[in-house]
Amino acid sequence: MADFRGQRSADDSFADAMRDTGTAVAEGFDLVKDRVRTKEPRGCARLDDIVAGMDVVSLCGCCVGTVDHLEGNSIELTGRDGRHHFIPVDTVARVDAHVHLNTDVFETKQGWGS
């Protein structure tokens, strides 16, 4: 019978590799998030292009709601909770088929008014 003392199992090696991969992904996300916040947006945040029914997408890719209309310096939207909320237009990074925000889902929900 072979002596396996001091040798790591394949399961341990795989678990370590997965942990390292997860750490690398998390670090990469933080770098991208910081870059997005400190650089000019690549798209154009043309508020005239915002129309009712457009999805509003946070920095992390979560859909936070659907545009109802623009009201002053805010966008009124219907959130996924079915309630109406307001988000400031200065959180808009760009507009294409969707309204893309420069805040993640947690910051967006924390800052919106009802």
KOLKOL-375136 format. One line per 5 residues: number of its first residue (from 0); their letters; for each residue x, z, y of C-alpha. Coordinates in steps of 0.05 Angstrom, whole numbers, plus 5000, padded with zeros to 4 digits. Each point is the difference from the previous one (the first is absolute). Layout:
BEGIN
NUM> a> X:Z:Y  ...
END
This chain:
BEGIN
0> madfr> 5000:5000:5000  5026:4982:5069  5017:5053:5051  4961:4987:5065  5020:5062:5039
5> gqrsa> 5022:4984:5070  4966:4932:4999  4939:4985:5042  4939:4969:4970  4975:4932:5021
10> ddsfa> 4938:5035:5028  5043:5044:5045  5038:4939:5025  4935:4962:5013  4970:5059:5037
15> damrd> 5062:5005:5044  4998:4926:5015  4927:5003:5019  5012:5061:5045  5058:4963:5034
20> tgtav> 4956:4939:5010  4944:5041:5030  5049:5033:5048  5028:4932:5021  4930:4973:5013
25> aegfd> 4981:5061:5041  5064:4995:5041  4988:4926:5011  4929:5013:5024  5026:5051:5050
30> lvkdr> 5050:4949:5027  4948:4946:5007  4951:5048:5033  5053:5021:5051  5018:4927:5013
35> vrtke> 4928:4980:5012  4991:5057:5050  5064:4986:5039  4998:4924:5003  4954:4953:5036
40> prgca> 4945:4976:4954  5013:4931:4972  4928:4979:5008  4961:4998:5063  4952:5056:5016
45> rlddi> 4950:4956:5036  4939:5043:5011  4957:4938:5015  5008:4981:4926  4967:5064:4976
50> vagmd> 4928:4986:4978  4946:5040:4966  5005:5003:4925  5077:4996:4996  5034:5050:4953
55> vvslc> 5046:5050:5034  5062:5011:4958  5049:5058:5009  5076:4994:4998  5001:5020:4927
60> gccvg> 4950:4946:4982  4937:5042:4993  4935:4972:5028  4974:5055:5046  4937:4965:5022
65> tvdhl> 4966:4940:5031  4997:4982:5074  4934:5011:5034  5023:4981:5071  5050:5013:5055
70> egnsi> 4981:5055:5049  5048:5009:5058  5068:5018:4972  4973:5014:4931  4975:4964:4939
75> eltgr> 4936:5028:4971  5000:4993:4925  4959:5021:4941  5046:5039:4954  4998:4999:4925
80> dgrhh> 4962:5066:5007  4943:4961:5033  5009:5036:5066  5019:4969:5067  5069:5015:5027
85> fipvd> 5043:4979:5060  5073:4981:4997  5043:4984:5060  5017:4926:5010  5073:5020:5010
90> tvarv> 5004:5014:4925  4988:4925:4985  5065:4967:4977  4972:4931:4988  4936:4961:4988
95> dahvh> 4992:4945:4948  4943:4998:4950  5002:5077:5006  5017:5050:5053  5067:5031:4980
100> lntdv> 5018:5069:5027  5068:5030:5013  4977:5067:4972  4991:5020:4927  4933:5020:4971
105> fetkq> 5012:5075:5011  5021:4992:5073  4942:4953:5013  4948:5047:4971  5032:5060:5035
110> gwgs> 4997:4965:5068  4933:4966:4999  4942:5026:5039  4928:5001:4977
END
